Each structure stands twice: as C-alpha cells, then as structure tokens.
Amino acid sequence: MPYSWSENPRPTAETVLRLWPHNSLPRKGFAAFILATFLLISMPLFGLLGTVLLWGLLPFGMLALAGLWYALRRNEADREILETLTIGADSMHLVRKNPRGAEQEWQCNPYWAKLTMHPQNGPVPHYITLSGAGREVEIGAFLSENERMALYSELTDRMRRITSSQKD
C-alpha cells in the first residue's frame, strides 16, 4: 500500500498518516529501460556504419530516445505528491504537497470532522473526502479503488478511537 501510519503505543495518541502515489519505475529500472531502448534503436544502424544514411537516421533515433527520456522524467516529477494527515485529540491537520512544490492545508477538530466515501459521484470510484471547518477536501484520490476502500475503513477506525477518547 502506498501509505503508512505512524505507530503509537497508545491508541489515543497523535497519529500520522502519509500517502503517496505508486512509482512503478525505480531509478535503476529507468536506467535499464533507457539503455535497452538505445540498444534497440541503434541495432539496425550497425549495418549502416560508414555510410551517409547513418547520419540521416541517427538524429531521429536519438530524438525518439530524448523524447522518451523527457516523458518518463516528467511523469516522475508529476507524481511527487505527498499527503500527510495528522490526527490528534484536539486537531486534525491535512497537508498536501503538490508536484510543483505548492502546499495545501486543511485543519479541523476531529470531533466535528466527517469522513465520507462517494462510491459513484466523485471523479474516481470510491472517492474519499474529509469535511469540517466549512470545507471539504479530498484525500488519497491517486490511490487505486481497493486502496481507497481499505484506507476509508482504517481512517474511520482511527477517527472513531480519537473521538471516543474525547468523550471519556
């Protein structure tokens, strides 16, 4: 799962949830893919070594490789999203770090916060929102459908524990 909870010995202590999107191509995989693509593009050119045709085809192969490199790097940069939800006894704070570095924040009392799952009406199936303090914010929209359902049940359980400790 592309999210993790901080572990606290007390169930009512402050808990931190960190969410991030999947990254299916690690750095070593990126390097291997670019190298394999370079070798596959240059293989047909070996027969043209020493001819003028090599210099006519080589720029197009290298342009295709550069375009692939740029697209993969851009995709990696666009997926640098981190959401951090801190749930305490008297405060619930969500910070979303967007790919371009901008941060969005939301804060509310957990007793008044409402967690909602929208099975059909959201931009993605089983869309999760938190509402409170006059705002409604999304959480984990980049997760898969099954991950959002699991997150919803875990988050409901954690919020229930925190709010039930406030009543005591």
N, C-alpha and C positions, 0 to 999 in steps of 0.2 A: 504494500500500500504506500502511495506517495504522501503519507502524512504520519506524524508521530506525536505522541502525548508525552509530556514530562511526567516522570514517576515521582509521586509524593507518598511518604509513609502514611500520612493522614488523608482519609478520603475527602475531608472538607477543606484541605489546604488549597492554596492557589495552584491552578493547573494551567499549563501552556500547551496549546495545540499548534503545530506547524504543518502547513500544507504546501506542496509544490507540484508542478506538472511532471509527467513522465518524461524521461530523457532516454530514448531507446538507443542512441548512438553515442557511446563514450568517446573520449579523445583518441584512444588507441584504435577504436573502430573507424573513426573519421579518417585517421591517417592511412589505415589499411585500405579503406574504400577508395580514397583519392589515388593511392599508389596503384591499386588494381585497375582503376579506370584509366589511369595514364598508360599503363602497360597494354591494356586492351585497345586503346586508341592508337598507340604507336606501333603495335604489331603489324598492321597492314602497310605501314610506311617503311618497314625494313626492306621490302622489295624495291622501293623507290630510292634507296640510298645512292647518291651520286648523280641523281637526275634533277632536272629543273622542276619536275612535278612535285617532288618532296617539299620544296619551298612554297609551292602553291597550295598544298593541302595542310601542311603543318600549322599555319596560323589558325585555320578553322578548328582543328583538333584541340589546340591549346585554348582557343576561345571557348569551346564547349567545356573543357576542364575548368577554366576560370569561372564560368557561369555556374557550374555545379558546386564548386568550392564556395562561391558567394552565397548561393541559395541555402546550402547547409549551414553556413555560419550565421546567416540572417535568421534562419529557423531557430537555431540555438539561442540567439540573442532575444528573440521574441518570446521564448519560453522561460525566461528568467523572472518568474513570478514567485513571490513568497507571501503567504498569508499567515499571520500569527494572531491567534486568539488566546487571550489571557482571561481566565475565569477565576475571580476571587470571590470572597464572601460579600463584598460590597461594590464590586466593579467588574464589568465585563468589557474588554477592550479588544477591538479587531483592527489590525494594521495590515494593509495590503501594499506590498512594494511592487510596482508595475515595471515592465521591462525597460522603460526609458528612465527609470530612477525616481519617478514621482511616487509619493506615498499618499494613500487614502486612509483615513482613520474614522472609527465609529466607537462610541462609548455609551454604556448604559448600565443601570443597576440590574443584576441578573434576576432579581425577583420579578421585575417588570418586563424582562426580555421575553420575546416569543419566538420560538423556533418553528418554522413552517416548511413543509415539503410540498411542492407543487408537482404532482405526478404528470400532468398534461399541459398546463398553461404557461410554463416557463420557456426560456429559449432552448433548454435542453430537458430531456425527460428526468423526472425526479429532482427538480431544481430546488435548492435549499436556500432559504432566506432567514435572516435574523431581523427582528423589528423591535424597536424601543427607542425612547427619547425622540419620538417624532420622525424617525427614519426607518427605512427598510433597506438592508444591504444583503448582497449575495455572499455565499461562502462555498468554496470548492466547485465552482462551475466548470473548471478544467478537468475534474476527475471523471472517471468512467461512471456509467449508470449504477453498476453494482457497488462501486466505491462510495458513491454519494448515499446510497441506501444504508450501507454499513456505517458511514460517518454520521448520518442522521440518528441512527439508534444509539451510537456511542455518545454523541453530543447530548441527546435527550437524557440519557442516563446521568451524565456528568452534571448537567444543569439541574436535574431533579435532586441530586445529592447536595449540591450547593444551596439551593433554595430551601430544602427541608432542614438543613442545618441552621438557616436563618430563623426559621420558625421556633426552633428549640431554645 
